[in-house]
Amino acid sequence: MPDDGPFGDPSPGYNKSNNPSDNSVERTRSWSGLWVVMAGDAAIAVGAATAAWRLAQSGASASTLVAILTSAFTAVSTMTTAYFGIKTTRDAAQAFAPALHAAVNAAAGLAASGLSPGGPGPSASGNPAGPQNAGPGSQPGDQTEEPAQPYPAQAPEPSA
């Protein structure tokens, strides 16, 4: 008996043709975007070349031709730069996503265990700075629970 889908219809089965991997989807998006940008760049170039040719045939000034070609170059470079900027940002965000999920899961695990990412939480005496006088090789019982002084003690002023 075939597996039924969520609505009782037979499940089509999962394979590469109807459930492509994330890698193939991203590759298709990248190539599709590149082809769209290249087609747009070609359309702008053809339009600018046609306009420049017609204006040159009618005896237009050189400044008009330079303005058309400059505008076309600006449009092509802007569209191409936008494509690569968006693609690079998307690729960086996707590369960062697994690290972000790992950090969130680690923080959730620490929160569930009662620990903070910076080390032990507040001490039993309520001192948020934690145990004081803890040197290398000391044990938890060797530590004193005196609050840290935020400023050094001031010496008494000399009497005159």
MARKE-593238 format. One record per residue: x, y, z of N, C-alpha, C in turn; residue in three letters. Coordinates in steps of 0.2 Angstrom, whole numbers, plus 5000, padded with zeros to 4 digits. Layout:
<sebas>
XYZXYZXYZALA/...
</sebas>
This chain:
<sebas>
500449945000500050005000500450065000MET/500350114995500750174995500650215001PRO/501150255003501150305009500650355007ASP/500150375011499750425010500050495012ASP/499850545008500150615010499650645015GLY/499750705017499450735023498650735021PRO/498450735015497750745014497450675011PHE/497750625012497550555010497750535003GLY/498050584999498250564992498950534993ASP/499050494988499650454988500250504988PRO/500750484992501350524992501750514986SER/502050564983502450554976503150524978PRO/503350524984503950494985504450554985GLY/504950554988505450614988506050594984TYR/506250624979506850614975507050684973ASN/507650674969507950744967507450784962LYS/507050744958506650784953506150824957SER/505850804962505250844965505450864972ASN/506050854974506250884981507050904980ASN/507250954976507950964975508250994982PRO/508950974982509251004988509351074988SER/509551104994509651174994510251194989ASP/510751154989511251174984511051184977ASN/510651134975510451144968509951204967SER/509551214972509051274971509451344971VAL/510051344975510451404975510851414969GLU/511051354966511451364960510951384954ARG/510351364954509851384949509651454950THR/509551474956509451554957510051594955ARG/510651574956511251614954511251614947SER/511151554943511251554936510651594933TRP/510051594936509451624933509551704934SER/509851724940509951794941510451824936GLY/511051784935511551804931511251814924LEU/510851764921510651774914510151834914TRP/509751844919509351904919509751964918VAL/510251974922510652034922511052034916VAL/511251984913511651984906511152004901MET/510551984901510052004896509852074897ALA/509752104903509652174904510252214902GLY/510852194903511452234901511452234893ASP/511352174890511352174883510752214880ALA/510152224883509652264881509852334881ALA/510152354887510352424888510852444882ILE/511352394881511952414877511652414869ALA/511152374868510852374861510452444860VAL/510152454865509752524865510152584864GLY/510752584868511152644868511552644861ALA/511752584859512052584852511652604847ALA/510952584847510552604842510352674842THR/510252704848510152774849510752814846ALA/511352794848511952824846512052824839ALA/511952774835511952764828511552814825TRP/510852814827510352854824510552924825ARG/510752944831510953014832511553034828LEU/512052984827512653004823512453014815ALA/511952974813511752984806511353044805GLN/511053074810510653134809511153194811SER/511753184812512253244813512153274820GLY/512053234825511953264832512653274835ALA/512653314840513353334842513653284846SER/514353284847514653234851514453234858ALA/514253284861514053284868513453244869SER/513053244864512353204865512553134865THR/513053114860513253044860513553024866LEU/514053064869514353044875513853044881VAL/513353084881512853074886512453014886ALA/512252994880511952924879512352874881ILE/512952864879513452814881513652814888LEU/513652874891513852874898513252844902THR/512652864900512052844904511952764903SER/512152744897512052664896512552634901ALA/513252654901513752624905513552624912PHE/513252684914513052684921512552634923THR/512052634919511452584920511752514920ALA/512152494915512452424915512852414921VAL/513352454923513752444929513352444935SER/512852484936512452484942512052424943THR/511752394937511352334938511852274939MET/512352274936512852214937513152214944THR/513252274947513552284954513052264959THR/512352284957511852264962511752194962ALA/511752154956511752084956512252054961TYR/512852074959513452034963513452054971PHE/513252114972513152134979512652094983GLY/512052084980511552054983511751974983ILE/512051954978512251884978512751864984LYS/513251914984513751904990513451914997THR/512951954998512651965004512251905006THR/511851875001511451815002511951755004ARG/512451745000512951695001513251695008ASP/513451755010513751765017513251755022ALA/512651775021512051755026511951685027ALA/511951645021511851575021512451545024GLN/513051565023513651535027513651545034ALA/513351605036513351625043512751585047PHE/512251565044511651535047511751475051ALA/512151425049512351375053512651395060PRO/513151435059513451465066512951495070ALA/512551535067512051565071511551515075LEU/511351465071510951415074511251375080HIS/511951365079512351335084512451375090ALA/512551445089512551485095511951495099ALA/511351495095510751505098510551435102VAL/510751375099510651315103511051305109ASN/511651335108512151335114511951375120ALA/511651435118511451485123510851455126ALA/510351425122509751395125509951335130ALA/510451295128510651245133510951275139GLY/511351325139511651355145511151385149LEU/510651415146510051445150509651395153ALA/509551335150509251285153509551245159ALA/510251255159510651225164510751275170SER/510651335168510751385174511351425173GLY/511751405168512451445168512351495163LEU/512851545164512851605159513451595154SER/513451625148514051615144514651635147PRO/514651685151515351715154515651675160GLY/515351615162515551575167515051575173GLY/515251555179514751545184514351605185PRO/513751595187513351655189513451685195GLY/513051725198513151755205513251705210PRO/513651725215513851675220513251675225SER/513351625230512851615235512751675239ALA/513251725240513151785244512851835240SER/512751825234512351875230512851925227GLY/513551915227514051955224514051945217ASN/513851985212513751975205514451965202PRO/514951985205515651985203515951915203ALA/515551875207515851805208516351795214GLY/516551745215517051735221517651775219PRO/517951805225518551845224519151805227GLN/519751835225520351805228520451725225ASN/520251715219520251655216520951655212ALA/521451615214522051615210522151555207GLY/522651545203522751475200522851425205PRO/522551365203522551315208522151315214GLY/521751365215521251375221520651325220SER/520351305225519751265225519151315227GLN/518551285226518051325228517951345235PRO/518251305239518151315246518751365249GLY/519251375244519751425246519551495245ASP/519051505241518851575239518451615245GLN/518551675245518151715250517651755246THR/517151775249516551805246516451875248GLU/517051915247516951985249516852025242GLU/516452075243516252105237516852145234PRO/516952155228517552185225517352265226ALA/517952305227517852375228517952405221GLN/517452445219517452475213518052525212PRO/518252565218518752605217519252595223TYR/519852615222520352595228520152645234PRO/520252615240520052655246520552715246ALA/520152775248520552835248520952845255GLN/521552865254521852885261521552945264ALA/521652945271521353005274521753065272PRO/521453115272521753185271522253195277GLU/522853225275523253245281522953305284PRO/523053305291522753355295523353415295SER/523153475295523653525295523853545302ALA/
</sebas>
